[in-house]
């Protein structure tokens, strides 16, 4: 739920939320809840790069102290989602083209490693459900250009692989990198032909997983991220 303020943002400045406008869902929120709510808004594009994050307004909205908001913004800064400068409001971090490609390069290698570890840690037959998913519903989503449903399943796919990989450091690194590129990657999926190509690429990945070939699954997953990077390169003026 996006509840930054009842009037929404104007330009890059957030409007202060009055007590009457608070969303009761966030009243007295824990630090973790504040971090997660702001993270979702930033990664989902509800808070655009350059948007000012005013501590007073956020404290009013979440029903917490400014100290808790400050701690949340610091945590988001450590994830690369927020920029903070001395004596200035925190802002949603901007990511230039060079930064996008640097992150996608890292993701190419780490996503590949993640799928290989997942295959090595689970029996091959345990991945049949992914074969069924990508041959069935995901293929249909691509045919119908149902981007929203496709992205939901892709997130579940990534979460399943991360869980199966069972490497907490890898999980933490991938989570940070995905957060910083999620909005751009989601928008890339809307580009002409990308969802159809993406499904075909992931069908090959899960087929290799089902056969128990971790090395091949890793290679194909890396190719999948590399082709995504090529789409970003091709449509960079639209995406950034």
Secondary structure by P-SEA (a helix, b strand, c coil): ccccccccccccccccccccccccccccccaaaaaaaaaaaaaaccccccccccaaaaaaaacccaaaaaaaaaaaaaaccbbbccccccccccccaaaaaaaaaaaaaaaaaaaaaaaaacccccaaaaaaaaacaaaaaaaacaaaaaaaaaaaaaaaaaaaaccaaaaaaaaaaaaacaaaaaaaaaccaaaaaaaaaaaaaaaaaaaccaaaaaaaaaaaaaaaaaaaaaaccccc
